[in-house]
């Protein structure tokens, strides 16, 4: 049997080499409303106080808190967005709406539910201390404050803060553009009926969806035939358009497995084998500084390897400082057989009962059974050196469900 010349790395070693090879993409400026989900590339400081004037936090009456008058004359009304009421003095009050500027002289707002107004005069059923229900100048932001730091992902609240401060665009790391190609003469597109010996291409679509979930922008290149000429042309196209490249298939030891030799020809293969199941022949290379992942052709192997190595790389390239999935200790719901020669990532469903995480795998774990990933929210990490696990045994699980 012909043995691969590539050293066998542990998954930890392989991931370390991937992370050492990638860095955040150069910042770009995006319109604020297109920046959702991107990572901030430069600090954002407040240029002014917010709110810029003392304002009411309630609908009610602006008064002087220390005024002993049992009844006060209502001088008028202050609406949000206008400055129209006279100054408040002893024995007077101004009707005020939430968000309106506090009239001169007033230091407190008494909510409307504690007020009885009749014929232009108001009495209060309760007193409040100074500054009650008043938003002071700079309560949200003070001029010069560091409001958003580099490395923060922009969500709805962050976008709102940018708008509050008058920003219309912001410096962020772009989403990585990822070229995706499926290789194999046996593949046909999903809309075709396979002929003898053919199957529909699922990897292109699954990997494009995974790239979107990971925060990247997929660039589908379709199915590439198993010839050196076709593959070289596809690699050239990918390198001209993308920040990273994914291939599926063609990384094993067969006569038509051409991906590794072409990667060697075009760049540097960083690793070509990993001591894991599924995904042993997963390959990682650098071509003119562009990370290229040669993923196995079996759908499960392809997606599991994408989760373990492509996702962290894309997260780093997009500027995220946090790229790790959470790991938890789980107890097995049932017995599990395991080939002890490699670390195995079995697809599983983890549920919590009474503070304990319980896991059951998704049935037959062969690499070609894509259904084993459907509904899975975890990968059980079954270590090498142990052949059987029993109900109630504790193992580690990588949680893979959830948004980015």
VEXROKOL-700268 format. One record per residue (C-alpha): z negated, x negated, y negated; residue number from 1; residue in one letter. Coordinates in Angstrom, 3 decimals, always signed. Layout:
// residues N
(node (Z,X,Y),NUM,'A'),
...
This chain:
// residues 404
(node (+0.000,+0.000,+0.000),1,'X'),
(node (+0.935,-1.289,-3.458),2,'X'),
(node (-2.139,-1.644,-5.631),3,'X'),
(node (-2.068,-1.288,-9.409),4,'X'),
(node (-2.411,-4.536,-11.359),5,'X'),
(node (-4.525,-2.826,-14.022),6,'X'),
(node (-8.299,-3.395,-13.847),7,'X'),
(node (-10.355,-0.331,-12.927),8,'X'),
(node (-12.536,+0.602,-15.902),9,'X'),
(node (-15.506,+2.923,-15.971),10,'X'),
(node (-15.116,+6.013,-18.167),11,'X'),
(node (-17.598,+4.488,-20.628),12,'X'),
(node (-15.552,+1.288,-20.858),13,'X'),
(node (-12.315,+3.223,-21.294),14,'X'),
(node (-13.751,+5.404,-24.053),15,'X'),
(node (-15.151,+2.340,-25.799),16,'X'),
(node (-11.703,+0.742,-25.866),17,'X'),
(node (-10.122,+3.907,-27.223),18,'X'),
(node (-12.681,+4.210,-30.028),19,'X'),
(node (-12.339,+0.522,-30.912),20,'X'),
(node (-8.594,+1.067,-31.383),21,'X'),
(node (-8.587,+4.008,-33.805),22,'X'),
(node (-9.830,+4.600,-37.330),23,'X'),
(node (-9.749,+7.424,-39.893),24,'X'),
(node (-6.309,+8.172,-41.320),25,'X'),
(node (-5.685,+7.260,-44.955),26,'X'),
(node (-6.893,+10.014,-47.334),27,'X'),
(node (-4.573,+12.550,-48.895),28,'X'),
(node (-5.186,+15.073,-51.649),29,'X'),
(node (-4.911,+18.710,-50.636),30,'X'),
(node (-5.163,+21.929,-52.622),31,'X'),
(node (-8.698,+23.236,-52.211),32,'X'),
(node (-7.563,+26.349,-50.337),33,'X'),
(node (-5.718,+24.221,-47.749),34,'X'),
(node (-8.646,+21.872,-47.091),35,'X'),
(node (-10.685,+24.068,-44.744),36,'X'),
(node (-11.747,+22.109,-41.645),37,'X'),
(node (-10.715,+18.752,-43.072),38,'X'),
(node (-13.176,+15.900,-43.563),39,'X'),
(node (-14.023,+14.838,-47.090),40,'X'),
(node (-12.845,+11.317,-47.902),41,'X'),
(node (-14.597,+10.793,-51.264),42,'X'),
(node (-17.874,+11.934,-52.764),43,'X'),
(node (-17.965,+15.000,-54.993),44,'X'),
(node (-20.428,+15.071,-57.897),45,'X'),
(node (-21.267,+17.936,-60.227),46,'X'),
(node (-19.781,+17.479,-63.692),47,'X'),
(node (-21.991,+20.176,-65.233),48,'X'),
(node (-25.106,+22.236,-64.636),49,'X'),
(node (-24.721,+25.349,-62.522),50,'X'),
(node (-25.602,+27.914,-63.667),51,'X'),
(node (-24.870,+26.601,-67.163),52,'X'),
(node (-27.178,+29.189,-68.767),53,'X'),
(node (-30.361,+31.010,-67.672),54,'X'),
(node (-29.322,+34.226,-65.949),55,'X'),
(node (-30.795,+37.268,-64.300),56,'X'),
(node (-31.233,+37.353,-60.527),57,'X'),
(node (-31.815,+41.119,-60.532),58,'X'),
(node (-30.758,+44.322,-62.239),59,'X'),
(node (-33.614,+45.181,-64.574),60,'X'),
(node (-35.016,+44.434,-68.022),61,'X'),
(node (-35.257,+41.126,-69.866),62,'X'),
(node (-38.669,+40.815,-71.512),63,'X'),
(node (-41.347,+38.416,-72.698),64,'X'),
(node (-43.795,+38.075,-69.783),65,'X'),
(node (-46.870,+37.668,-72.028),66,'X'),
(node (-46.041,+40.705,-74.192),67,'X'),
(node (-49.025,+43.126,-73.888),68,'X'),
(node (-47.138,+46.137,-75.245),69,'X'),
(node (-47.512,+49.120,-72.864),70,'X'),
(node (-44.118,+50.463,-73.891),71,'X'),
(node (-41.091,+48.674,-75.252),72,'X'),
(node (-38.010,+49.612,-77.207),73,'X'),
(node (-34.758,+49.040,-75.320),74,'X'),
(node (-32.527,+47.125,-77.729),75,'X'),
(node (-29.363,+47.332,-75.673),76,'X'),
(node (-27.731,+46.104,-72.488),77,'X'),
(node (-26.550,+42.703,-71.299),78,'X'),
(node (-23.723,+42.794,-68.750),79,'X'),
(node (-22.560,+39.871,-66.631),80,'X'),
(node (-19.747,+38.011,-68.315),81,'X'),
(node (-20.721,+38.996,-71.867),82,'X'),
(node (-23.206,+37.899,-74.539),83,'X'),
(node (-23.808,+41.025,-76.552),84,'X'),
(node (-27.520,+41.855,-76.660),85,'X'),
(node (-29.867,+40.931,-79.548),86,'X'),
(node (-32.819,+38.598,-79.164),87,'X'),
(node (-35.890,+39.931,-77.381),88,'X'),
(node (-39.171,+39.968,-79.305),89,'X'),
(node (-42.630,+41.508,-78.800),90,'X'),
(node (-42.448,+45.216,-78.029),91,'X'),
(node (-38.770,+45.070,-77.031),92,'X'),
(node (-36.645,+44.741,-73.901),93,'X'),
(node (-32.967,+44.445,-73.017),94,'X'),
(node (-31.439,+46.184,-70.032),95,'X'),
(node (-29.761,+43.429,-67.951),96,'X'),
(node (-27.458,+43.185,-64.956),97,'X'),
(node (-27.518,+40.634,-62.115),98,'X'),
(node (-25.785,+37.429,-63.195),99,'X'),
(node (-25.915,+38.222,-66.908),100,'X'),
(node (-27.080,+35.605,-69.398),101,'X'),
(node (-30.731,+35.967,-70.382),102,'X'),
(node (-30.979,+37.122,-74.029),103,'X'),
(node (-32.653,+34.755,-76.520),104,'X'),
(node (-36.428,+35.140,-76.581),105,'X'),
(node (-36.724,+36.617,-73.065),106,'X'),
(node (-38.313,+34.615,-70.255),107,'X'),
(node (-38.636,+37.156,-67.437),108,'X'),
(node (-36.689,+39.946,-65.763),109,'X'),
(node (-38.555,+42.987,-64.465),110,'X'),
(node (-36.541,+44.709,-61.708),111,'X'),
(node (-35.329,+48.211,-62.415),112,'X'),
(node (-37.442,+49.687,-59.615),113,'X'),
(node (-40.597,+48.841,-61.608),114,'X'),
(node (-39.310,+50.442,-64.824),115,'X'),
(node (-39.450,+53.949,-66.262),116,'X'),
(node (-36.999,+54.400,-69.153),117,'X'),
(node (-36.846,+57.517,-71.301),118,'X'),
(node (-35.390,+58.158,-74.759),119,'X'),
(node (-34.673,+54.481,-75.408),120,'X'),
(node (-38.136,+53.242,-74.462),121,'X'),
(node (-39.288,+51.668,-71.209),122,'X'),
(node (-42.653,+51.339,-69.454),123,'X'),
(node (-43.292,+49.032,-66.506),124,'X'),
(node (-45.406,+49.760,-63.453),125,'X'),
(node (-45.991,+46.108,-62.731),126,'X'),
(node (-46.210,+42.836,-64.640),127,'X'),
(node (-44.422,+39.628,-63.653),128,'X'),
(node (-45.101,+36.006,-64.592),129,'X'),
(node (-42.784,+33.927,-66.793),130,'X'),
(node (-39.439,+32.994,-65.207),131,'X'),
(node (-39.662,+35.719,-62.553),132,'X'),
(node (-36.191,+36.759,-61.374),133,'X'),
(node (-34.547,+34.236,-63.705),134,'X'),
(node (-32.108,+31.625,-62.466),135,'X'),
(node (-32.707,+28.560,-64.639),136,'X'),
(node (-30.032,+26.187,-65.880),137,'X'),
(node (-29.015,+23.814,-63.060),138,'X'),
(node (-30.808,+25.742,-60.300),139,'X'),
(node (-27.809,+25.335,-57.960),140,'X'),
(node (-26.391,+22.076,-59.289),141,'X'),
(node (-27.454,+19.599,-61.935),142,'X'),
(node (-24.852,+17.493,-63.725),143,'X'),
(node (-24.421,+14.214,-61.836),144,'X'),
(node (-25.771,+15.525,-58.518),145,'X'),
(node (-24.059,+14.271,-55.353),146,'X'),
(node (-22.939,+17.614,-53.998),147,'X'),
(node (-20.655,+16.711,-51.092),148,'X'),
(node (-20.661,+13.339,-49.320),149,'X'),
(node (-17.755,+11.590,-47.582),150,'X'),
(node (-17.609,+12.502,-43.907),151,'X'),
(node (-18.567,+16.138,-44.418),152,'X'),
(node (-16.321,+18.757,-42.833),153,'X'),
(node (-15.239,+21.369,-45.341),154,'X'),
(node (-16.265,+24.897,-44.399),155,'X'),
(node (-16.487,+28.130,-46.359),156,'X'),
(node (-19.633,+27.093,-48.293),157,'X'),
(node (-18.182,+23.701,-49.209),158,'X'),
(node (-14.938,+25.284,-50.414),159,'X'),
(node (-17.012,+27.705,-52.499),160,'X'),
(node (-18.921,+24.819,-54.077),161,'X'),
(node (-15.675,+23.073,-54.949),162,'X'),
(node (-14.443,+26.207,-56.694),163,'X'),
(node (-17.785,+26.574,-58.490),164,'X'),
(node (-17.382,+23.067,-59.893),165,'X'),
(node (-13.804,+23.648,-60.985),166,'X'),
(node (-12.037,+21.586,-58.319),167,'X'),
(node (-8.523,+22.670,-57.397),168,'X'),
(node (-7.774,+19.819,-54.994),169,'X'),
(node (-9.811,+17.353,-52.957),170,'X'),
(node (-9.393,+14.023,-51.135),171,'X'),
(node (-9.594,+14.483,-47.354),172,'X'),
(node (-8.514,+12.773,-44.171),173,'X'),
(node (-5.396,+14.525,-42.807),174,'X'),
(node (-5.272,+16.130,-39.402),175,'X'),
(node (-3.642,+13.688,-36.951),176,'X'),
(node (-0.066,+14.554,-36.025),177,'X'),
(node (+0.283,+14.262,-32.269),178,'X'),
(node (+3.641,+14.024,-30.501),179,'X'),
(node (+3.566,+15.589,-27.032),180,'X'),
(node (+6.094,+15.079,-24.264),181,'X'),
(node (+6.143,+16.155,-20.641),182,'X'),
(node (+8.025,+13.900,-18.252),183,'X'),
(node (+9.610,+14.754,-14.924),184,'X'),
(node (+12.964,+15.821,-13.532),185,'X'),
(node (+11.195,+18.622,-11.664),186,'X'),
(node (+10.167,+20.409,-14.868),187,'X'),
(node (+11.853,+23.358,-16.520),188,'X'),
(node (+10.783,+25.247,-19.640),189,'X'),
(node (+8.403,+28.191,-19.347),190,'X'),
(node (+11.160,+30.710,-20.056),191,'X'),
(node (+13.339,+29.588,-17.125),192,'X'),
(node (+13.267,+30.503,-13.463),193,'X'),
(node (+12.621,+27.301,-11.478),194,'X'),
(node (+15.276,+26.227,-9.022),195,'X'),
(node (+14.630,+24.536,-5.673),196,'X'),
(node (+12.042,+21.782,-6.098),197,'X'),
(node (+11.358,+22.699,-9.735),198,'X'),
(node (+8.261,+23.989,-11.540),199,'X'),
(node (+7.632,+25.315,-15.035),200,'X'),
(node (+6.189,+22.904,-17.586),201,'X'),
(node (+2.629,+23.938,-18.430),202,'X'),
(node (+1.321,+20.618,-19.724),203,'X'),
(node (+3.273,+20.658,-22.988),204,'X'),
(node (+1.800,+23.999,-23.950),205,'X'),
(node (-1.710,+23.284,-22.679),206,'X'),
(node (-1.869,+19.916,-24.436),207,'X'),
(node (-0.511,+21.367,-27.685),208,'X'),
(node (-3.255,+23.995,-27.567),209,'X'),
(node (-5.852,+21.310,-26.814),210,'X'),
(node (-4.652,+19.195,-29.737),211,'X'),
(node (-5.081,+22.190,-32.053),212,'X'),
(node (-8.582,+22.754,-30.684),213,'X'),
(node (-9.390,+19.071,-31.245),214,'X'),
(node (-8.299,+19.325,-34.891),215,'X'),
(node (-4.843,+17.773,-34.641),216,'X'),
(node (-1.331,+19.021,-35.395),217,'X'),
(node (+0.888,+19.085,-32.279),218,'X'),
(node (+4.517,+17.966,-32.476),219,'X'),
(node (+6.123,+19.206,-29.242),220,'X'),
(node (+8.960,+16.984,-28.022),221,'X'),
(node (+9.670,+19.082,-24.927),222,'X'),
(node (+10.580,+17.823,-21.481),223,'X'),
(node (+11.857,+14.256,-21.158),224,'X'),
(node (+13.790,+13.206,-18.080),225,'X'),
(node (+12.682,+10.343,-15.835),226,'X'),
(node (+15.111,+7.730,-17.150),227,'X'),
(node (+14.358,+4.659,-19.206),228,'X'),
(node (+16.952,+5.643,-21.804),229,'X'),
(node (+15.557,+9.148,-22.309),230,'X'),
(node (+11.982,+7.921,-22.463),231,'X'),
(node (+12.737,+5.125,-24.932),232,'X'),
(node (+14.543,+7.589,-27.196),233,'X'),
(node (+11.614,+10.026,-26.999),234,'X'),
(node (+9.105,+7.282,-27.800),235,'X'),
(node (+11.181,+6.260,-30.807),236,'X'),
(node (+11.268,+9.847,-32.038),237,'X'),
(node (+7.519,+10.180,-31.534),238,'X'),
(node (+6.684,+6.965,-33.375),239,'X'),
(node (+8.736,+8.063,-36.386),240,'X'),
(node (+6.913,+11.381,-36.721),241,'X'),
(node (+3.393,+11.143,-35.387),242,'X'),
(node (+0.018,+9.427,-35.740),243,'X'),
(node (-0.624,+9.558,-31.978),244,'X'),
(node (+1.362,+10.196,-28.811),245,'X'),
(node (+0.584,+12.069,-25.587),246,'X'),
(node (+2.692,+11.984,-22.454),247,'X'),
(node (+2.000,+13.774,-19.199),248,'X'),
(node (+3.266,+12.535,-15.864),249,'X'),
(node (+4.896,+9.274,-14.848),250,'X'),
(node (+1.757,+7.086,-14.880),251,'X'),
(node (+1.179,+6.634,-11.148),252,'X'),
(node (+2.757,+4.067,-8.802),253,'X'),
(node (+5.955,+5.843,-7.774),254,'X'),
(node (+9.483,+4.522,-8.234),255,'X'),
(node (+10.129,+7.034,-11.036),256,'X'),
(node (+6.777,+6.516,-12.770),257,'X'),
(node (+8.166,+4.719,-15.815),258,'X'),
(node (+5.592,+5.358,-18.533),259,'X'),
(node (+3.427,+2.263,-17.997),260,'X'),
(node (+6.363,-0.208,-17.910),261,'X'),
(node (+7.848,+1.277,-21.080),262,'X'),
(node (+4.474,+1.195,-22.833),263,'X'),
(node (+4.188,-2.486,-21.847),264,'X'),
(node (+7.664,-3.093,-23.234),265,'X'),
(node (+7.028,-1.288,-26.530),266,'X'),
(node (+3.424,-2.287,-27.184),267,'X'),
(node (+0.135,-3.229,-25.527),268,'X'),
(node (-1.416,-1.335,-22.622),269,'X'),
(node (-5.154,-1.349,-23.278),270,'X'),
(node (-6.023,+0.126,-19.865),271,'X'),
(node (-4.151,+1.724,-16.993),272,'X'),
(node (-6.818,+2.966,-14.564),273,'X'),
(node (-10.210,+4.647,-14.828),274,'X'),
(node (-12.766,+5.070,-12.040),275,'X'),
(node (-12.940,+8.839,-12.369),276,'X'),
(node (-11.754,+11.999,-10.679),277,'X'),
(node (-9.577,+13.652,-11.850),278,'X'),
(node (-7.524,+11.353,-14.077),279,'X'),
(node (-7.635,+7.962,-12.372),280,'X'),
(node (-4.181,+6.784,-13.625),281,'X'),
(node (-4.886,+7.757,-17.257),282,'X'),
(node (-3.351,+5.090,-19.487),283,'X'),
(node (-3.974,+4.077,-23.100),284,'X'),
(node (-1.719,+1.848,-25.182),285,'X'),
(node (-1.086,+0.815,-28.762),286,'X'),
(node (+2.498,+0.820,-30.026),287,'X'),
(node (+2.807,-0.658,-33.523),288,'X'),
(node (-0.773,+0.442,-34.093),289,'X'),
(node (-0.127,+4.017,-32.919),290,'X'),
(node (-2.410,+5.175,-30.084),291,'X'),
(node (-0.470,+6.411,-27.058),292,'X'),
(node (-2.080,+8.215,-24.143),293,'X'),
(node (-0.295,+8.378,-20.796),294,'X'),
(node (-1.953,+11.333,-19.088),295,'X'),
(node (-1.482,+12.278,-15.431),296,'X'),
(node (+0.979,+14.988,-14.500),297,'X'),
(node (-1.436,+17.273,-12.657),298,'X'),
(node (-2.525,+19.910,-15.200),299,'X'),
(node (-6.279,+19.549,-14.613),300,'X'),
(node (-6.136,+15.749,-14.708),301,'X'),
(node (-4.168,+15.930,-17.942),302,'X'),
(node (-6.545,+18.312,-19.714),303,'X'),
(node (-9.748,+16.677,-18.470),304,'X'),
(node (-8.524,+13.254,-19.599),305,'X'),
(node (-7.482,+14.745,-22.947),306,'X'),
(node (-10.996,+16.119,-23.372),307,'X'),
(node (-12.637,+12.802,-22.483),308,'X'),
(node (-10.426,+10.370,-24.414),309,'X'),
(node (-7.898,+12.108,-26.681),310,'X'),
(node (-10.418,+14.402,-28.354),311,'X'),
(node (-12.772,+11.592,-29.463),312,'X'),
(node (-9.821,+9.578,-30.772),313,'X'),
(node (-8.425,+12.487,-32.792),314,'X'),
(node (-11.868,+13.318,-34.182),315,'X'),
(node (-12.287,+9.743,-35.413),316,'X'),
(node (-8.772,+9.709,-36.869),317,'X'),
(node (-9.526,+12.962,-38.712),318,'X'),
(node (-12.573,+11.341,-40.309),319,'X'),
(node (-15.359,+12.963,-38.288),320,'X'),
(node (-18.430,+10.819,-37.706),321,'X'),
(node (-19.619,+13.168,-34.953),322,'X'),
(node (-17.246,+13.293,-32.004),323,'X'),
(node (-19.564,+13.523,-28.987),324,'X'),
(node (-19.835,+16.694,-26.968),325,'X'),
(node (-23.402,+17.685,-26.065),326,'X'),
(node (-24.709,+16.707,-22.633),327,'X'),
(node (-27.397,+18.716,-20.858),328,'X'),
(node (-29.299,+18.530,-17.603),329,'X'),
(node (-28.382,+21.440,-15.318),330,'X'),
(node (-29.496,+22.659,-11.923),331,'X'),
(node (-26.880,+23.621,-9.360),332,'X'),
(node (-26.542,+27.222,-8.238),333,'X'),
(node (-24.948,+26.155,-4.943),334,'X'),
(node (-24.210,+23.115,-2.779),335,'X'),
(node (-21.369,+20.828,-3.910),336,'X'),
(node (-19.384,+18.286,-1.888),337,'X'),
(node (-18.424,+15.140,-3.766),338,'X'),
(node (-16.300,+12.093,-2.959),339,'X'),
(node (-18.757,+9.256,-3.648),340,'X'),
(node (-16.246,+6.553,-4.585),341,'X'),
(node (-15.779,+7.678,-8.215),342,'X'),
(node (-17.515,+9.566,-11.003),343,'X'),
(node (-16.196,+13.116,-10.718),344,'X'),
(node (-15.858,+15.678,-13.488),345,'X'),
(node (-16.068,+19.089,-11.819),346,'X'),
(node (-15.193,+22.158,-13.843),347,'X'),
(node (-18.173,+24.493,-14.126),348,'X'),
(node (-19.804,+27.442,-15.834),349,'X'),
(node (-23.248,+26.775,-17.295),350,'X'),
(node (-25.655,+29.632,-18.020),351,'X'),
(node (-29.181,+29.573,-19.397),352,'X'),
(node (-31.936,+31.560,-17.730),353,'X'),
(node (-35.575,+31.285,-18.738),354,'X'),
(node (-34.987,+28.071,-20.648),355,'X'),
(node (-33.241,+26.393,-17.705),356,'X'),
(node (-29.513,+25.610,-17.567),357,'X'),
(node (-27.866,+26.566,-14.249),358,'X'),
(node (-24.355,+25.531,-13.244),359,'X'),
(node (-21.820,+26.721,-10.716),360,'X'),
(node (-18.439,+25.082,-10.280),361,'X'),
(node (-15.227,+27.075,-10.555),362,'X'),
(node (-14.161,+26.840,-6.932),363,'X'),
(node (-11.518,+24.551,-5.483),364,'X'),
(node (-11.456,+21.422,-7.659),365,'X'),
(node (-8.039,+19.992,-6.762),366,'X'),
(node (-6.213,+18.475,-9.728),367,'X'),
(node (-3.243,+20.816,-9.525),368,'X'),
(node (-5.344,+23.984,-9.732),369,'X'),
(node (-5.303,+24.763,-13.456),370,'X'),
(node (-7.232,+27.941,-12.738),371,'X'),
(node (-10.308,+25.770,-12.148),372,'X'),
(node (-10.481,+25.204,-15.925),373,'X'),
(node (-10.130,+28.867,-16.855),374,'X'),
(node (-13.491,+30.102,-18.118),375,'X'),
(node (-15.153,+26.705,-17.632),376,'X'),
(node (-17.563,+25.704,-20.385),377,'X'),
(node (-18.714,+22.406,-18.883),378,'X'),
(node (-17.775,+19.396,-16.817),379,'X'),
(node (-20.338,+18.425,-14.196),380,'X'),
(node (-20.662,+14.629,-14.122),381,'X'),
(node (-21.201,+13.787,-10.454),382,'X'),
(node (-21.933,+10.056,-10.157),383,'X'),
(node (-20.404,+7.655,-7.700),384,'X'),
(node (-22.482,+6.738,-4.684),385,'X'),
(node (-23.652,+10.254,-3.812),386,'X'),
(node (-21.618,+12.362,-1.391),387,'X'),
(node (-23.417,+15.714,-1.462),388,'X'),
(node (-25.389,+17.725,-3.967),389,'X'),
(node (-27.540,+20.686,-3.023),390,'X'),
(node (-28.616,+23.913,-4.626),391,'X'),
(node (-31.346,+23.172,-7.167),392,'X'),
(node (-30.354,+19.521,-7.626),393,'X'),
(node (-30.267,+18.340,-11.239),394,'X'),
(node (-27.084,+16.754,-12.617),395,'X'),
(node (-25.691,+16.037,-16.052),396,'X'),
(node (-23.080,+18.308,-17.607),397,'X'),
(node (-20.784,+17.793,-20.577),398,'X'),
(node (-20.461,+21.046,-22.573),399,'X'),
(node (-16.834,+21.533,-23.574),400,'X'),
(node (-16.735,+25.082,-24.916),401,'X'),
(node (-16.971,+26.001,-28.570),402,'X'),
(node (-14.945,+25.427,-31.698),403,'X'),
(node (-14.438,+22.139,-33.479),404,'X'),
